Amino acid sequence: MSTIPRQQYLQKIRKEKWLIILTQAFIVIAFIVAWEVMASARIIDPFLFSRPSQILELLIKLAQEGELLHHVGVTVGETLAGFFLGTLLGLLAAVLLWWFPSLARLMDPFLVVLNSTPKIALGPIFIVWMGNGYGAILTMALTISVITTITVIYSGFTEVPEGYVKLIRVFGGNRWDILRKVILPASVPTIIAALKVNIGLTLVGVIVGEFLVSKSGLGYLIIYGGQVFQLTLVITSIVILAVVAAALYQFVAWFERHWTSNPTSGSARARVGSGG
Amino acid sequence: MICSRSPISVGGFFLGRGEVVTDSAIELQNVTVTYQTPKGEIPALEDIQLKITPGEFVALVGPSGCGKSTILSLIAGLFDPTYGKVFVKGEQPGRHQSRIGYMLQQDFLLPWRTVLDNAKLGLELQKDRGKENLVEDLLNTYGLGKFLHHHPTELSGGMRQRVALVRTLAVDPDIFLLDEPFSALDYQTRTTIQEEVWQALKSRRKTTVLVTHDVGEAVAMSDRVIVLTSRPATVKRDLTIEFGEEHPGPWQARKSKGFVEYVDLIWDELREYVDRDLLPEKGGT
């Protein structure tokens, strides 16, 4: 008796899911078609707005010349390097702040100021300091991501209920035990949230760095295209950038699933329940 | 003044590892605790005298926020008193942390660990390998054998508190500090867990200090009930509980002659605070 309504329900869910996917695809296709049609009808100026067919042509050309892979490779490489370094440094700094509460109190106003300063403004200084190269780009990316990482992860540490700390202390555990057995595993969801923000911020930093350094990468293609009034190159680069950004986010999301779905591997399943 | 009046107090002297010879498991001498805040001093405990003999089960009752838990923290060596001295088996606590078991209102099971791994936490922290089989045996004893590899979120409140009990029993501490460990449980579960904890501790001759709001629970489980005043807490009444020759356990104690009288007696001591807390203006119902 009850299985028929259940099947109907599941069918309805599946139907709705497909309807949404189809509508989304329709919006994208309609946008591209409208763009192309309006450009060929001269309703919009293709010199200023480019057109999908030109973008596709340029994409194929860039791919054949090996330029596409080169520039995407440079940007992704820099972003991943900045992401791992930023996460590692941020995590390390957060642990230090937790370990030395007086250090946390000392650093608090500096972190607040640094967090609200637009770090992009420091770009020109980095170029002078680090030279016109990868060093400046990486520093830019790190500066943008690391402060946020520190504050997010550190506040996660401080939100771990005091009872867990008490428990470890009563069992004779030291500060290292508290960090290893409670604070870090309990903060896994916070750390993952920080990673998700971090990957986006790092990409912003890398693109700004490439704008300034102007040697290679998607940021360079965008700034170069703008300077020579080749708007097709600019828009093509932005399209590639959007795909890269989505892929990088999926990478973090995959990492999250992998980390949290396996309860036996150390620090998984890290939602701190309220207990009893 | 307060001596070994409990039925199973150890008669002889206990030789601590240190130089002090004493027959008490826990001793608080003129203990005063004041918390320093920017707005001034907040006195929490004032001149507390307390002696607990080995194997004794003592309950601390008193108005909310009077500093009952502070006494447990002192015994656990989590911090030092402002004035006075605390002795655990004749020595200052702190170096003795590992010999103390603490059970809290919340079970504080680590949600990312399995039941078995949670129960092993204490042994793990004390680097006491080789007693791991004991943990499984204990979990089996408390009906958790089928849930060894489950996570705490999959267990009921009572089962979770049993895991917390096993976690503490596994390290075999001499002294148990219970900070309202039953108050979050529903009535039926509470009664069962009270009985289980009492049996576990009495059969192992553990010294126990129970902090509770539940006067009935205090009378049913303890050999002695200590009534504290409101903040700053002082000892108001020290009452030995006796139900015949041997303590019959909490379940039987509730049905014993004298139970209601003990509860009434303690309620009378606490009434003035309750009235003040609940009916600040008018008084009376």
Boltz contact constraints between the chains, C-beta under 6 A:
constraints:
  - contact:
      token1: [A, 163]
      token2: [B, 104]
      max_distance: 6.0
  - contact:
      token1: [A, 163]
      token2: [B, 106]
      max_distance: 6.0
  - contact:
      token1: [A, 163]
      token2: [B, 108]
      max_distance: 6.0
  - contact:
      token1: [A, 164]
      token2: [B, 108]
      max_distance: 6.0
  - contact:
      token1: [A, 167]
      token2: [B, 108]
      max_distance: 6.0
  - contact:
      token1: [A, 170]
      token2: [B, 76]
      max_distance: 6.0
  - contact:
      token1: [A, 170]
      token2: [B, 102]
      max_distance: 6.0
  - contact:
      token1: [A, 171]
      token2: [B, 122]
      max_distance: 6.0
  - contact:
      token1: [A, 171]
      token2: [B, 125]
      max_distance: 6.0
  - contact:
      token1: [A, 172]
      token2: [B, 97]
      max_distance: 6.0
  - contact:
      token1: [A, 172]
      token2: [B, 98]
      max_distance: 6.0
  - contact:
      token1: [A, 172]
      token2: [B, 125]
      max_distance: 6.0
  - contact:
      token1: [A, 172]
      token2: [B, 126]
      max_distance: 6.0
  - contact:
      token1: [A, 173]
      token2: [B, 125]
      max_distance: 6.0
  - contact:
      token1: [A, 177]
      token2: [B, 125]
      max_distance: 6.0
  - contact:
      token1: [A, 185]
      token2: [B, 112]
      max_distance: 6.0
  - contact:
      token1: [A, 268]
      token2: [B, 112]
      max_distance: 6.0
  - contact:
      token1: [A, 269]
      token2: [B, 112]
      max_distance: 6.0
  - contact:
      token1: [A, 270]
      token2: [B, 112]
      max_distance: 6.0
  - contact:
      token1: [A, 271]
      token2: [B, 111]
      max_distance: 6.0
  - contact:
      token1: [A, 273]
      token2: [B, 111]
      max_distance: 6.0
  - contact:
      token1: [A, 275]
      token2: [B, 106]
      max_distance: 6.0
  - contact:
      token1: [A, 275]
      token2: [B, 107]
      max_distance: 6.0
  - contact:
      token1: [A, 275]
      token2: [B, 108]
      max_distance: 6.0
  - contact:
      token1: [A, 276]
      token2: [B, 106]
      max_distance: 6.0
  - contact:
      token1: [A, 276]
      token2: [B, 107]
      max_distance: 6.0
  - contact:
      token1: [A, 276]
      token2: [B, 157]
      max_distance: 6.0
  - contact:
      token1: [A, 276]
      token2: [B, 184]
      max_distance: 6.0
